[in-house]
């Protein structure tokens, strides 16, 4: 399916006919699943034919949903913070807890968090479908508070590891829930911009952990403060979610139509409620409350969307981005640049690209940013290959290696970083959205783990030149895959995207 099929003109008459032909069927389907009181509320969707087009309504104010999105972005901030909190503090932690000469123990402190994140992400879809977005966010914050408190007060390695397992579980739940929540509460015309804020929050979390951790080398026990600090935004997330809107999509799926209308009014304004509910009814198949089986995600009409999402996440990790993050300090040190400066440079490049992506997401579109991002990453890898070559030395090698690395991070943050989770939350059908996102995020964590596991051994065995070449090839493959399989979704409602991509049964 070409991106051209997603133009507004191609949706116009088709959607009107679809709604006129199927609205009585949809109403009957909904009446079967809700109470008589909610059925009366649903009936109000039939009041005006004009609402089916929404032409005279204009765009809802983005200011209504903005604070709800900001609260959700706290989970992404925590995700970034806990990814980076041990980078500066690990040496101090190992000295205080008595495992400074044990590289395996240091690896456990890092890897147990990633393993727990995999488990958390795998179950996030079932948690979200069961208790809703608001409670899922609170269940994300709770283990982070418990785990960070355990890590801050522990006197042993095993106490630290147990705390990191709790934190990792929350880290795994947070990203898929945040991506889905932001996509479902945001007006279509700013959904890309709002989705990009979660990536910026992750960058701010990483940089916040970096700066807060700097005194740990000079102040004994400062690493405990670093863990205590993280409990504050986690507590704010848990408390503020009590006052945030629940996703109207989730409420509608549960048959709670009156509540869905009330949340739409809170998020979009009263004038847009009927049109938003009419949009929801378009993609309603009458089977939303049936349990989604895991096998449904692996074959049938939904498999293609799950395959596209999983492959994009896999290619994102196989591009070598985390290897670049892990190895950046070593590259800078080899040219006499302190690791602190290296981390700041990488963080600034990441944050700068994420801000630009936020500005461009709803102007250029997701597909364009993905293509440009992976193309730029392939070019950046070629610069690093040249820098690692024996034919370059001195200032030339410095410019190519360091410049290529910073350009790679910048290009990643322009598209390959923020787009995949946003795109998946848009193209996955509402019935399987939460569970399919959980599966795709689990793929992300698995590939992330193996890239981290084999990067250093491969670097020693085959050298940086060949290894960077392999990463560059994966970037080029990503360009081809995106060009052939990804459609543009900017400016379209989630229901328009679903109806266009998923054929009826």
Secondary structure, DSSP 8 states (H G I E B T S, - for coil): --GGGG-HHHHHHHHHHHHHHHHHHHHHHHHHHS-HHHHHHHHGGGS-GGGGT-TTT----HHHHHHHHHHHHHHHHHHHHHHHHHHHHHHHHHHHHT-TT-HHHHHHHHHHHHHHHHHHHHHHHHHHHHH-HHHHHHHHHHHHHHHHHHHHH--SHHHHHHHHHHHHHHHHHHHHHHHHHHHHHS-GGGHHHHHHHHHHHHHHHHHHHHHHHGGGGTSTTHHHHHHHHHHHHHHHHHHHGGGS---HHHHHHTT-HHHHHHHHHHHH-GGGHHHHHHHHHHS--S-TTS---GGGGTSSTTHHHHHHHHHHHHHHHHTTHHHHHHHHHHHHHHTT--HHHHHHHHHHHHHHHHHHHHHHHHHH-HHHHHHHHHHHHHHHHHHHHHHHSTT--THHHHHHHHHHHHHHHHHIIIIITTHHHHHHHHHS-TTTHHHHHHHHHHHHHHHHHHHHHHHHHHHHHHHHHHHHHHHHHHHHHHHHHHHHH----TT--HHHHHHHHS---
